[in-house]
């Protein structure tokens, strides 16, 4: 561990963790989808969706963009949480602190679908911590002005860069190896670089 800590920068360590876990998750998704397609092909049936349920190609492109940027933000936050939490039990309790913004749009899903152009949907789709889920819900429910989608993606990319930089500061040996119990105060002060 000491050799790893002195041979790489905190940003390289964080980036390696994020990319490695991301590729592992992508491989798992490819295996699931591939298995499903193979089984569907072997069964001899086809899967045709009605026109009303088909999504445009731009939805897939925006979906990939928001997935990658949202993954960068939340994987970084979870890695920072992992750097500060001394054991798995405290990590599972503190995870809600990080994923709560992703849960908010799920609670409001019916409102977002009924009013995809309403004020609440617009605010949640532009706010970086809720935009990955909210913007995809709005894009599936109807047309979203291009400027809102682009603004949400730019704000999410900026947030991803800031969070990666902030969490990389947490990856110092004294922070990881300190063994101190987790608290919200320690997490936010370390994230803001005041530790």
C-alpha positions in Angstrom: 0.0 0.0 0.0 2.8 2.4 0.8 4.5 1.8 -2.6 1.2 2.6 -4.3 0.6 5.7 -2.3 4.0 7.2 -3.0 4.2 6.2 -6.7 0.9 7.7 -8.0 -0.8 11.1 -7.4 -4.1 11.2 -5.6 -5.8 12.1 -8.9 -4.3 9.1 -10.7 -5.4 6.8 -7.9 -9.0 8.2 -8.0 -9.1 8.1 -11.8 -7.9 4.5 -11.8 -10.5 3.4 -9.3 -13.3 5.2 -11.2 -12.3 3.9 -14.7 -11.7 0.3 -13.4 -15.0 0.1 -11.7 -16.7 1.8 -14.6 -15.3 -0.7 -17.1 -16.3 -3.6 -14.8 -19.9 -2.3 -14.7 -19.9 -1.8 -18.4 -18.7 -5.3 -19.0 -21.4 -6.6 -16.7 -24.1 -4.7 -18.6 -22.8 -5.9 -21.9 -22.9 -9.5 -20.6 -26.5 -9.0 -19.5 -27.7 -7.4 -22.7 -25.7 -9.8 -24.9 -27.1 -12.8 -23.0 -30.6 -11.4 -23.4 -30.2 -10.9 -27.2 -28.7 -14.3 -27.7 -31.6 -16.0 -25.8 -34.1 -13.9 -27.8 -32.4 -14.9 -31.0 -32.3 -18.6 -30.0 -36.0 -18.6 -29.1 -36.9 -17.5 -32.7 -39.1 -14.6 -31.6 -38.7 -10.9 -32.4 -39.1 -7.9 -30.1 -41.0 -5.1 -31.9 -42.0 -2.0 -30.0 -44.9 0.1 -31.1 -43.9 3.4 -32.7 -45.2 5.3 -29.6 -42.6 3.6 -27.4 -39.6 4.0 -29.7 -37.1 6.7 -28.8 -35.0 8.8 -31.2 -31.3 8.3 -31.7 -30.6 11.6 -30.0 -32.0 10.1 -26.8 -29.3 7.4 -26.9 -26.6 10.0 -27.5 -27.7 12.3 -24.6 -28.2 9.2 -22.5 -24.6 8.2 -22.9 -23.4 11.7 -22.2 -25.5 12.1 -19.0 -24.6 8.6 -17.9 -20.8 9.2 -18.2 -20.9 12.6 -16.6 -23.2 11.4 -13.8 -21.1 8.4 -13.2 -18.0 10.6 -12.9 -19.6 12.7 -10.3 -21.2 10.0 -8.2 -18.3 7.5 -8.5 -15.9 10.3 -7.3 -18.2 11.1 -4.4 -18.5 7.4 -3.4 -14.7 7.0 -3.7 -14.2 10.0 -1.4 -16.7 8.5 1.0 -14.7 5.3 0.8 -11.5 7.1 1.6 -12.9 8.6 4.8 -14.9 5.6 6.1 -12.9 3.1 8.2 -15.2 0.1 7.7 -18.0 -1.3 5.5 -20.7 -0.8 8.2 -20.2 2.9 8.4 -19.9 3.1 4.6 -23.3 1.6 4.0 -24.8 4.0 6.5 -23.1 7.0 4.9 -24.0 6.1 1.3 -27.4 7.7 1.6 -25.7 11.1 2.1 -24.2 10.7 -1.4 -27.0 9.2 -3.3 -29.9 11.2 -1.9 -29.9 13.7 -4.8 -30.4 10.8 -7.2 -33.4 9.6 -5.2 -35.2 13.0 -5.3 -36.2 12.7 -9.0 -37.4 9.2 -8.5 -39.8 10.3 -5.8 -41.1 13.0 -8.1 -41.3 10.8 -11.2 -45.0 11.2 -11.8 -44.7 15.1 -11.6 -41.8 15.0 -14.0 -43.6 12.9 -16.5 -46.9 14.9 -16.3 -45.2 18.3 -16.5 -41.8 17.8 -18.3 -41.6 21.5 -19.1 -42.6 22.7 -15.6 -40.5 24.8 -13.3 -39.6 21.9 -11.0 -38.6 19.6 -13.9 -36.5 22.4 -15.4 -34.7 23.2 -12.2 -34.0 19.5 -11.3 -32.8 18.8 -14.8 -30.3 21.7 -14.8 -29.1 21.1 -11.2 -26.0 18.9 -11.6 -26.6 16.4 -8.8 -30.2 15.6 -10.1 -29.7 16.2 -13.8 -28.6 12.6 -14.8 -32.0 11.1 -13.8 -34.2 14.1 -14.4 -33.0 15.1 -17.8 -33.3 11.6 -19.1 -36.9 11.4 -17.7 -37.7 14.7 -19.5 -36.1 13.6 -22.8 -38.2 10.4 -22.7 -41.4 12.3 -21.8 -41.1 14.9 -24.6 -39.0 17.4 -26.4 -36.6 19.5 -24.2 -35.2 22.7 -25.5 -31.6 22.1 -26.8 -30.2 24.9 -24.7 -31.5 23.3 -21.5 -30.0 19.9 -22.4 -26.7 21.5 -23.3 -26.6 23.7 -20.2 -27.3 20.7 -18.0 -24.5 18.7 -19.7 -22.0 21.6 -19.3 -22.9 22.1 -15.6 -22.6 18.4 -15.0 -19.2 18.2 -16.7 -18.0 21.2 -14.6 -19.3 19.6 -11.5 -17.5 16.3 -12.4 -14.2 18.1 -12.8 -14.6 20.0 -9.5 -15.7 16.9 -7.6 -12.8 14.8 -9.0 -10.4 17.5 -8.0 -11.9 17.9 -4.5 -12.0 14.1 -3.9 -8.5 13.6 -5.1 -7.4 15.8 -2.2 -9.0 13.3 0.2 -6.7 10.5 -1.2 -3.7 11.4 0.9 -2.2 8.7 3.0 -3.0 10.4 6.3 -6.7 10.7 5.3 -7.1 7.1 4.1 -5.0 5.5 6.9 -6.2 7.7 9.7 -9.0 5.3 10.9 -11.1 8.1 12.3 -14.9 7.4 12.5 -17.0 8.9 9.7 -19.0 12.0 10.2 -20.8 14.3 7.8 -18.7 17.2 9.0 -15.4 15.4 8.2 -16.8 14.4 4.8 -17.8 17.9 3.7 -14.8 19.6 5.2 -12.5 17.2 3.4 -14.5 17.6 0.2 -14.1 21.4 0.4 -10.4 21.0 1.1 -10.5 22.3 4.6 -9.2 19.2 6.3 
